[in-house]
Amino acid sequence: MKVRRNPLPRRLIDALCYLVIGVFLPIVFIFEIVVVLPAIHEPGGFLHAFTFVMAMFLLFNIKSNMLACMVIDTSVESERSKAPPEGAVERLGWRHCTVCDRLAPPRSWHCKVCDVCILKRDHHCLFTACCIGQHNHRYFMCFTFFLFVGSIYALSYNSYYMWVLNGATYCSWLTAIKLVCPMLMLVVGNFWTNLQLLFYSLNILALLYSIVILIYHMPIVLRGEVCAENGKEHSYNNGLHANLQSVFGKRMHLVWLSPLVKSELPSDGYSWNTESKKNS
């Protein structure tokens, strides 16, 4: 697996979106462990220890899968790229990229931001500041899934902490207005209360982001597609099991434990099993 030469965000919008997850998430996590968790579960007890371990597991998978998305190179590299097959039928799908001035394999597209052709390009992700393609699609889906689970987990604890344990402080119309218009936190209220409201808003934002991404991308994955093929006629739908394997690899039942689990993909990103090949 090759590492990208420059995994850092190249655009301001990418950098800002990355900050929400890449920087603020660890800060919010520290707040949850130091402030929220001891207020709900007695330190040293079973529930406190269990929640801490679960939180560490979720944070590890969110951050490590996100990092894998950013650093793994999924581009069409000139020194490693394969020549198109000689047969006329198999050659279909290969096309000339005018920017790279080379033949690009099927399902690969050029990204203007990454400035390279991406193998099995799905989309350019703002939060990881890179394209999602053949070699990091698995990590993107796992990152989004664990972000969804972690956001629900944190929101449950934060809601209980704020609305039940500290209801006298937060249960007011002013709090509701601040959640709708976060800019008011800069001018109204004390720093500590506004900081907790900011963390709560980020928690909601992360949950909404993960829900939207999962609702949009999961059907595409289940159909064996990438975003550019969504709603179009194609022959890459090889059944649910094969479609999932094309993203998560041959050990797809284990990849949810850790991004360190190796799971070989059935395709090299240059040639694909299609419905027509299966029927021939």
Secondary structure, 3 states (H helix, E strand, C coil): CCECCCCCCCCHHHHHHHHHHHHHHHHHHHHHHHHHHHHHCCCCCHHHHHHHHHHHHHHHHHHHHHHHHHHECCECCCCCCCCCCCCHHHHCCCEEECCCCEEECCCCEEECCCCEEECCCCEEECCCCEEECCCCHHHHHHHHHHHHHHHHHHHHHHHHHHHHHCHHHHCCHHHHHHHHCHHHHHCCCCHHHHHHHHHHHHHHHHHHHHHHHHHHHHHHHHCCCCHHHCCCCCCCCCCHHHHHHHHHCCCCCCCCCCCCCCCCCCCCCCCCCCHHHHHC
